[in-house]
């Protein structure tokens, strides 16, 4: 561990090997930091933080502050960050409440400057949140989702894997996996073809996903009818099952279907 006399590290904090803590950082008592992590100057890491290996946390970030929730009564909760995740300048991540008792950021994620992650959010692996993305409490984001800058996400919203949310979007409904979402109100803007290709999906699989969403968003069907037809008429696959189950279990409904609006925030 490398740090100067200008840092404030509680003696009971559990800090791994080869951790660098820059001047004026503050590390509270109930904190765990994994091997090889870099903590920048003026970072504050509060009780309940669990930070993985080889992370980078940039100046001004505040990790594991108490929730901004008036129902919070001081219960013992955590804010957990996986390995190889980068937290840029002035990011704030609140710890959990009695809902999940934890807030989680996965491994290999990038949270750009001024992102806020509210209490009880669960973010998967390999996610990217652009500058000034704001997540209310209880948001769930699955693996490989990407947000453009200045998105705001309503509490209890759910974002599926490989989804792309255009910059400046207001997310009030769930966003199914593999899709692009943009416009106001948030609407289906096609399949995230570029992202899927980058992650190894071949043309046949992308076409299969496009066909699934043609039933859901392009045929003028209600969701219940669309899902029934998908299960009856399209071949069984992991992607089909994932999309169908995601929509069936959506508690606040999914985003609107395709519109001809020319307004886009991509």
C-alpha positions in Angstrom: 0.0 0.0 0.0 1.3 3.4 -0.9 0.0 6.6 0.6 1.4 9.8 2.1 0.9 11.4 5.5 -1.7 13.7 3.9 -4.4 10.9 3.6 -6.9 10.0 6.3 -7.1 6.2 6.5 -8.9 4.6 9.4 -6.6 2.0 11.0 -9.3 -0.7 10.7 -10.0 -0.2 7.0 -9.0 -3.4 5.1 -6.8 -2.4 2.3 -5.1 -4.9 -0.1 -1.7 -5.1 -1.7 -0.3 -2.5 -4.1 -3.1 0.0 -3.4 -2.2 3.6 -4.0 -4.1 6.3 -2.1 -3.3 9.8 -3.2 -3.1 12.9 -0.9 -6.3 14.2 0.8 -8.3 11.0 0.3 -10.4 9.8 3.2 -11.0 6.1 4.0 -13.5 5.3 6.7 -13.5 2.3 9.1 -15.8 -0.3 7.5 -14.1 -0.3 4.1 -12.5 -3.0 1.9 -10.3 -2.1 -1.0 -8.9 -4.9 -3.3 -5.3 -5.3 -4.6 -3.9 -2.9 -7.1 -6.6 -0.3 -6.8 -5.8 3.4 -7.3 -7.6 6.0 -5.1 -7.2 9.5 -6.4 -6.9 12.7 -4.4 -9.9 14.1 -2.5 -11.8 10.8 -2.8 -14.1 9.9 0.1 -14.8 6.3 0.8 -17.3 5.8 3.6 -18.5 2.9 5.8 -19.9 0.0 3.8 -17.7 0.3 0.7 -16.5 -2.9 -0.8 -14.1 -2.1 -3.7 -12.6 -4.8 -5.9 -9.2 -5.3 -7.5 -7.5 -2.9 -10.0 -10.1 -0.2 -9.8 -9.5 3.4 -10.5 -11.4 6.1 -8.5 -10.8 9.6 -9.6 -10.8 12.9 -7.6 -13.9 14.1 -5.9 -15.7 10.7 -6.0 -17.8 9.8 -2.9 -18.4 6.1 -2.4 -20.9 4.5 0.0 -22.5 7.7 1.4 -25.8 7.1 3.3 -28.8 6.9 1.0 -30.8 10.0 0.1 -33.9 8.2 1.4 -36.0 9.6 4.3 -36.9 6.0 5.2 -33.3 5.1 5.9 -32.8 4.4 9.6 -29.1 3.8 9.7 -29.2 0.1 8.9 -25.9 -1.6 8.0 -25.6 -1.8 4.2 -23.0 -1.8 1.5 -21.9 -0.2 -1.8 -20.0 -2.9 -3.8 -17.8 -2.3 -6.8 -16.4 -5.1 -8.9 -12.9 -5.6 -10.3 -11.3 -3.4 -13.0 -14.0 -0.7 -12.7 -13.2 3.0 -13.3 -15.1 5.7 -11.3 -14.4 9.1 -12.8 -14.4 12.6 -11.2 -17.2 13.5 -8.7 -19.2 10.3 -9.1 -21.5 9.6 -6.1 -22.5 6.1 -5.2 -24.9 5.7 -2.2 -25.1 2.5 -0.2 -28.2 0.4 0.1 -31.3 0.4 2.3 -33.5 -2.4 3.7 -34.8 -3.1 0.1 -31.6 -4.9 -1.0 -29.1 -3.9 1.7 -26.6 -3.1 -1.0 -25.8 -1.1 -4.1 -23.8 -2.9 -6.6 -21.5 -1.9 -9.5 -20.2 -4.8 -11.5 -16.7 -5.5 -12.9 -15.2 -3.8 -15.9 -17.6 -0.9 -15.8 -16.9 2.8 -16.6 -18.8 5.5 -14.7 -17.9 8.9 -16.3 -17.8 12.2 -14.4 -20.7 13.3 -12.2 -22.6 10.1 -12.5 -25.0 9.5 -9.5 -25.9 5.9 -8.5 -28.8 5.9 -6.0 -29.4 3.4 -3.2 -30.1 -0.2 -4.0 -29.2 0.1 -7.7 -27.7 -3.1 -9.2 -25.5 -2.5 -12.2 -24.0 -5.5 -14.1 -20.7 -6.1 -15.7 -19.1 -4.2 -18.6 -21.6 -1.3 -18.4 -20.8 2.3 -19.4 -22.6 5.3 -18.0 -21.7 8.6 -19.7 -21.1 11.9 -18.1 -23.9 13.1 -15.7 -26.0 10.0 -15.9 -28.4 10.1 -12.9 -29.9 6.9 -11.5 -32.6 7.1 -8.9 -32.9 4.3 -6.3 -33.7 0.7 -7.1 -32.6 0.8 -10.8 -31.4 -2.4 -12.3 -29.0 -2.4 -15.3 -27.9 -5.7 -16.8 -24.5 -6.5 -18.5 -23.1 -4.5 -21.4 -25.7 -1.7 -21.2 -24.5 1.7 -22.4 -25.9 5.2 -21.5 -25.1 8.3 -23.4 -24.4 11.5 -21.3 -27.0 13.3 -19.2 -29.6 10.5 -19.0 -31.9 10.4 -16.0 -33.5 7.1 -14.9 -36.6 6.8 -12.8 -36.6 4.6 -9.7 -37.3 0.9 -10.1 -36.5 1.1 -13.9 -34.8 -1.9 -15.5 -32.4 -1.9 -18.4 -31.7 -5.1 -20.3 -28.3 -6.4 -21.4 -26.7 -4.9 -24.5 -29.2 -2.0 -24.5 -28.1 1.5 -25.7 -29.8 4.6 -24.3 -29.3 7.7 -26.3 -27.8 10.8 -24.6 -30.2 13.1 -22.8 -32.9 10.5 -22.5 -35.5 10.4 -19.7 -36.0 6.8 -18.8 -39.4 6.2 -17.1 -40.1 2.7 -18.4 -38.1 -0.5 -18.7 -35.8 -0.9 -21.7 -35.7 -4.5 -23.1 -32.4 -6.1 -24.0 -30.5 -5.6 -27.3 -32.4 -2.5 -28.1 -31.6 1.2 -28.7 -33.8 3.8 -26.9 -34.0 7.5 -27.6 -36.5 10.4 -28.2 -39.0 11.9 -25.8 -41.0 10.1 -24.6 -38.4 7.2 -24.6 -39.1 5.0 -27.6 -37.7 2.0 -29.5 -35.1 3.2 -32.0 -34.0 -0.2 -33.4 -31.6 -2.9 -32.4 -28.2 -2.1 -31.0 -26.6 -3.7 -34.0 -23.2 -2.0 -33.7 -22.9 -3.0 -30.0 -24.0 -6.6 -30.8 -21.5 -7.0 -33.6 -18.7 -5.7 -31.3 -19.6 -8.4 -28.8 -19.5 -11.2 -31.3 -23.1 -11.6 -32.3 -23.2 -12.8 -36.0 -25.6 -11.6 -38.6 -28.0 -14.5 -38.3 -28.4 -13.9 -34.5 -28.9 -10.2 -35.0 -31.6 -10.9 -37.6 -33.3 -13.2 -35.2 -33.4 -10.5 -32.5 -34.7 -8.0 -35.1 -37.5 -10.3 -35.9 -38.5 -10.7 -32.3 -38.7 -7.0 -31.9 -40.7 -6.6 -35.1 -43.5 -8.5 -33.4 -43.2 -6.3 -30.3 -42.8 -2.9 -31.7 -43.6 -2.8 -35.4 -46.8 -4.8 -36.0 -49.2 -2.8 -33.8 -49.8 -5.6 -31.4 -50.3 -5.3 -27.7 -47.5 -6.9 -25.7 -49.5 -9.9 -24.6 -50.4 -10.9 -28.1 -46.9 -10.2 -29.5 -45.3 -12.4 -26.9 -47.8 -15.2 -27.6 -47.1 -15.1 -31.3 -43.3 -14.9 -30.7 -43.5 -18.1 -28.7 -45.7 -19.8 -31.3 -44.0 -18.7 -34.5 -40.3 -18.0 -33.8 -37.7 -20.7 -33.1 -36.7 -21.2 -29.5 -33.4 -19.7 -28.4 -31.8 -18.0 -25.4 -32.4 -14.6 -26.9 -36.1 -15.3 -27.5 -36.6 -16.6 -24.0 -34.7 -13.7 -22.4 -36.7 -11.0 -24.3 -40.0 -12.7 -23.6 -39.3 -13.2 -19.9 -37.9 -9.6 -19.5 -41.1 -8.1 -20.9 -43.4 -10.5 -19.0 -41.7 -9.6 -15.7 -41.6 -5.9 -16.3 -43.5 -4.3 -13.4 -43.8 -0.8 -14.8 -44.0 -1.6 -18.5 -41.6 -1.2 -21.4 -40.8 1.8 -23.5 -43.0 2.9 -26.4 -42.8 1.4 -29.8 -41.3 2.9 -32.9 -42.4 6.4 -33.8 -41.7 8.5 -36.9 -40.5 11.4 -34.8 -37.4 13.1 -36.1 -36.3 14.2 -32.6 -33.4 12.0 -31.4 -30.8 12.3 -28.7 -28.4 9.7 -30.0 
